[in-house]
Amino acid sequence: MDIQLTHFSPGSGCGCKISPKELEVILADTKERMHFDALLVGNESKDDAAVYDLGNGSAVISTTDFFTPIVDDPFDFGRIAATNAINDVFAMGGTPLMAIAILGWPLEKLSSSLAQQVVQGAKAVCEMLHIPLAGGHSIDISDPIFGLAVTGLVSMENIKRNDTAKAGCRIFLTKPLGIGLITTAEKKGLVQPDHKAEAVRWMTTPNSAGAAFAKLPGVAALTDVTGFGLMGHLLEMAEGSKLTAVVNIEHVPMIEGVRYYIEQKCMPGGTFRNFNSYGHKVEPMSESLKALLCDPQTSGGLMVAVEPDSVAEFKKIAAEQGVHPVEIGHFEPESGPFHVVFRD
């Protein structure tokens, strides 16, 4: 009998992240009591990774990410979890150096050979990116979890934050939305094989173009779209930059079949947690739009704020990297009660 890993998963992929609202409570008292001049990016901006100045013109990037299974295949689970964690380094404009595995495995329920396949999937991604999976830590636990702690490097002039967008910047997205909807449809037995395969393809595609984008001064801000959905991460960028984001709904890309899965009510629980956390900061939207824009993404695409004069060069670099970003809106000076508004 085949083991289905998602049956042992209380929350799939980045959809099991603690909601933005609850996370604010948890982190309320974690502001640094000591000041560290060399800590360039910490908790304050809700960014993708921490960045520490090495004092030699470069900085070290440190991040970690792990979650419960989002697919049933253990090798693919390892590939997705590894790609998702490493992508945080790319989202800061850096290059990964090495990774350390984080494994929690219920040995009374699932065999150690399945865990081995998960680790092998992660190793395959690390080898593809020419970095070592250099060790890790494992525990016997009630539900399976896997992820990586990743260390990277970035030149000081190439560090990209999520709170430095400027009015007039165009907003680009490098991957389509719908991961949470498709993986929930799989749990419900409604997913079509080609849609599932497409979702896995996107989740195992590294955002390595981020390191190339970071070298362009006209890229004002950079982040990736993961568990808080497009709206959550766009809000982080808009609020942090003290701007209003204007989104053209018709331009937001989605994986084929997503509209059908919305009609079939395949929204994961994370969608509703997300909206309940930040919906009051967003212009009112329909239920179907909420299902798309608040959908938790796992190993989602880069969201890039590009100054208008640099758009042509940005698209050229993207094409050279084999990436085809979609322009979904722009930033305007902060105005009104909402940080994100919509235009058809």
N, C-alpha and C positions, 0 to 999 in steps of 0.2 A: 504493500500500500504506500503510495506516494505521500510524503509529508508536505503539507502546505504551511510554510512559515508564517504567512499572514494570519493563520488561525491562532497563532500564539502572540499576536501583536495587538495590544489595546489601542494603539494609535499608530498610523502608518507614516514612516518617513518623517519629514519635517512637520507633518500635520500633528505630531505628538508634542510639538513645542509648547511650553507654557505660554498662555496668551500674553499679548503686550501689556494689558491692564494688570494682570497678576504679576508679571515680571517687574513692573514699576514698583510694586509693593515690596517684592523680594530684594530689589536692588536699592531701595530707598536710603539705606544707611551704609552703602558701600563706597561713598565718595572717599577719596584718598585722604586719610588724616595726616599723612606725610606727603610733602611735595617732591616729585621726582622730575627734575628738569629734563632728563633724557627720555621720559615717557611721552611720546608725541601723540599717541592715540590710546585712550583708555576707555573707561565706561561712559564717559560724559556724552559721547556722540552716538551711542548705540551702533557703532560701526561694525564691520565684518571681522576685524581682528585687532589685536594690540600691536603697536609699533613702538620700537625702542631704538633711540639714536645710539649708534656704536661709536660715534665721535670721529669717524674716518671717512665721512662722506656717504656712508651707507647706514641702513637701519635693519634691524631684525624684525620679522613679522612672526607673531605667535597666535595660533588659533586652535580650537578644538570643536568637533561636531560629531554627534553620534545619535542614533535613533533605533527604534524597533523596525522589524522588516516591513518593507513597502511592496515587495514582490515575493513570490513563493520560491523562486530558484535561488539557492544559497550563493552561487557564484555571482549572479547578477546583483544580489543584495550587497555583496562585498564591493563590487564595482561601483554601484551607485553611491554607497556610503563613503567610499574613498574619494570619488570624484567630487561629491558634495563638500567634503571637508577641505580638500585641496583648493577648491574654487574660491574659498575665502581669501587665500593668499593672492590669487589673480585679481580679486575684487579690490585689493589695496594697491594694485599696480606692481606687485612683486613677482618673484620667481621662487617656487618651492625648492627647499634644500633636502629635507628628509621628513619622514613621517613615523609616528609611533601608534600602534594599534590599541584600541580600547574595546574589549570584548566582555560581554556578560552573557552567560549561556546556561540554560536550565538543563543540566545533564541528566536529570531524571525523566525529562520529557523528550529531549532531542539529543541525538548521538554526537559524539565528538567529531566524527567524520564529516557531519554537516557543517560544523564550525570550521573545520579545516578548509572546506570549499569556500566559505565566506572569506576567510583570510587569503586564500589563493586568488579570489576575485579582486581583493584590494591590492594584492601584490602585482597583479597584472596591470592595473592602472598605474601604480608607482613605476613599474618597469617601462611602461609606455612613455611616461614623463621623465624618465631617466633619473629617478630619485630612489634612495633606499627606503624600504620599510624596515626600520632599524631596530625594532623591538616592540614592547608594549606591556599591557597588564590585562589580566583576565580574572573574572570571578564567576562562581556558580550562583545563579540568581534565578528568580521566578519567571522572568520573561526575557527573550533574546534581545540584546542590543549590540550594535557594532558601530564603530566610527574610528576616526583618527585624530591625533594631535599633530599639527603640522607646523614646521618651522620654515620660514622663507627669508629672502633678502630682497631689499629694494634700495635703489639709489635715492638719496634724500630729495633730489629735485623731481623724482617720479612718484612720490607718495601721493595717492589719491584717497580722499575722504568722501564720506557720504553727505557732508553738511556744508559743502563749499560751492554749490550751484549759484549761478548768477541770473538775474532777470534777463530774459531774451534767449537763454540757453534752450536748445532743442533737446527733447527727451527721446532717447533711442532704447529699444529692447532687442536683445539678440536671440531670444528663444520664445516660442509661443507658449501660451498659458494652457492649463487644463490638466496638469499632472494629478492633482488631488481627485478630480472628478473621474479620471480614467482608472486610477488605482482603486477607487471606491467601487466603480462599476465592476472591476474584476472580482472584488470581494462578494458582490451581489450576483455574480454569474452572468452579467449583462455585457461584458466587454467583448468587442470584436478583436480577433487575433492581430490584425494589422494595426489597429489603434494601440493595442498594448505594446506591440513591437516598436511603434513609433515613440511612445512614451519612454520606453527603456533606452532607445537610441539617444533621445535628448538628455535623459538623466545621466548617461554615461559619456556625454560629450564634455570634456573639460573646457572651462572658460579661459583658456590660455591666451586668447586675444587681449585680455585685460592688461597683460604686461606690455603689449605693443601699444595699446591705447594710451597707457600712462605716459608714454614718451612724448605725446602730443600736448603742448601747453594749453591748447584750446579745449581739451577735455577738463572741464571744471570740477566735476564730481563723478564718482563711480561707486556702484554697489551691486550686489546680486539680489535676485528675487527668490526668496525661499519661503520659510514657513509662515510668515505674516502676510503672504500674498502680495500681489502687485500694489494694492492700496496701502498696505502697511509699510512697505519699504519706500514707496513714493512719498508717503507722509513723513517718514524719517528724513528724507532728503529735503522736502519742502519746509518742514518745521525747523530743521537744523539750519537751513539756509535763510530762514525768514522770508519765504516766498510763497506764492500760490501756484500750484501746478494745474495747468489746463490740459485735459486729456481729450483727444478726439476718439470717441468710442469706436467709430467705424474702422479705425486704423489698428486697434489692438489685435495682435495675432493670436490665434488659438489652434491647438492641434485638431486635426480632422476628427469629427465625431463628437466634439465636446458639446455642441448645442443639443444633440440627442440625449446625452447623459444628463444635461441640466433638466431636460424635460422629464427624464426618468427619476429625478430627485436623487441623484447619486452624489450629493454634496457631503463631504466628510465633516465630522464634528468641528474640526479646526476652522472651517469657513465661518461658522456662527460665532465661535469664540473670537475670531478675528474681528468680525463686524461689531460685536458687542463691545469690543475694546476701543475701537476708533471710529465707528460709524458716525458719531456726532461731529466729527471733524471734516466730514466729506459731504458734498452736496447730495441731496436725496437721489437714490437710484432704484431701479426696478429690482425685483427679486432675482430675475435671470442675470442681470448685470452684477448684482451682489455675488451670485454663485460663481461668476467668472473672476471678478476682480479681487475677491477676498479668498479665493481658492488657494490653499497652501501648496506651494511649489517645493519640490525636492530637487536639488541640483538644477535650479532654474537659471535663467539667463542673466546677463549683465544688464543693468540699467545705467545709461550713460548720459550725462548732461554735457552737451557740446555747444560751445559758443558759435554763433551763426557764421562767422568768418572762417571757421575751421571745419564746417560740415563736409565740404568736398574732400579735404584731406583725410578726415576721419573715415569717410566711406571708402576711400582708396586703401587706407591701411586695413580696414575691415575685409575688403575683397582679397587683399594679399594674404590675410589670415584664414580665408575660406569661410568668413562669417558674413551674414546678410542682415544687418540690423534694420529694424522697422521704426520709423519715426512715429511716435504715438502722441506727441503733444509738445508743450513748451512751458517755461516758467515766466511768470509775471510778478511785478512787485506785490507784496502781501496786501490783500484787501478783502474786506467782508468777513463773515463768520466762518468760512470754510477754507481749509488749506488745499483741497482738491476740488475742482469744478469740472464739468463735462460740457463738451460741445460736439454736436453731430458733424 
